[in-house]
C-alpha cells in the first residue's frame, strides 16, 4: 500500500493559466499518449500507472518500489514535454506536489469528492476521474491495486459524500447562477440571444444555454475569428464588436462579458439595439468592471442580472459547502479504513495465489508417483473413494489460507 505515490500540479500549486504548459501537447492524440505512458511505465519502473489531465489539474498515480524524487520528475516531464524549457523544468519543484502512502490514498479520496477542487463540491471531477481510470485500465496501464482504490473505494466514497452531505448543494459558479436567475424569468426557448464577448465565460454561458434548449444566438467580439469559433459551435452569426451599434434585428436576451475597462453597452448603443421596441429585455452582465453602463439600467425597462450580486450569492453557497467538509472528511476516514483492508486483502491474495496450484500438484504427484503402486492394486470403487477424499482435502486446504486472508485483512492496519 505504501508504494502508492501521487504526482500532481493543480490550482493550489500553479497559476491555472500555466498548468496547461505541463499537460502533454499530444494529450488529444490517444495513440501517441498511450505510447508515451507505456514508455514512462516501463522505463521509470512503474508497476501500475494512472493519468488524468483536466483544465486545472495534471495528476499521476503510480505504484513504484522506489520513492519519487527530482530525478524521477525530470525524467517524467521529459517524456511528456521533450521541448520543455529549462526554466519550466527548474520551477517543477515549486509547482509539483507529491504524496506517498496514506497521504496519497487520502488525497485520491479528496479529489474524487471534490474537496481538492477549485470549486468545492463540483461533481464534474468525479466523471473525469472515472473516465481517466477507464482509459488507463483499458490501455493496460492500471492494475488490481488502482482498480480497488478507484472503483471500490474512492468513487463509492465520493458518491456517499454527495448523497449524505450538502457539499454539492447550490451553485457556486457565477455563470451557473446567472443561468438559474435567467430561467426564473421563463424566457421562450426561441428567444433572440446576443452574446457580446467570446471569451471563456461566454463559451460556458453558451454551453449552459444550449443545455436548456436555447437555439437562437448572435455573437459579437472584438476579434472576429474568436466570434466565429463560438458561432460555429452554436450555428450562429458572428460579427465584430464595432458592428454592434448597427445591428438591427433586435434581441430578447443579452449576455455581456468582455475584457473592456469601460462600459461596452452605453445608453446610445442600447437605444440603437432596441430601436422602437418597448418590451422589457433580460441583460446579463458578467464582466468586472461592468460592461453595461449604469444609465442603461436606469433608463430602459430591463431585468438586469449583474455579477456583483451573483458573486455574493456564490460566496454564501460556497460557505455552506465548506461547512460540509467536516462531514465529508468523517466519511473519508471510515472509507479509508475499508480501503486499507481491501488493499491488504488483495495483497495477501496475490501473495498466496500460488497455493491452490501447489496443492493440486501435490495431490497429482501423490496419485501418479508417490503412491502409484499402492493405488494400482486397489479396486475401482476404492480408487474412486480415495480420489474423492483427496479432492475434499485439497479443497479444504486451499480454503485455509483464504480464510486467514479474510481474518487478517479485517484488522485495522
GIRA-V501766 format. One record per helix or strand of 3 or more residues. SS is the DSSP state (A for helix, B for strand). FROM is the first residue (numbers start at 1). TO is the last residue. If there is no record, write none. Layout:
BEGIN
{{SS,FROM,TO} {SS,FROM,TO}}
END
This chain:
BEGIN
{{B,4,10} {A,16,19} {A,30,43} {B,48,54} {B,57,63} {A,70,80} {A,86,90} {A,92,95} {B,97,100} {A,101,112} {A,124,138} {A,144,164} {A,174,184} {B,193,196} {A,200,211} {B,217,221} {A,224,234} {B,237,240} {A,241,246} {B,253,256} {A,267,274} {B,281,285} {A,294,299} {B,302,306} {A,307,323} {A,325,351} {A,355,370} {A,372,376} {A,380,409}}
END
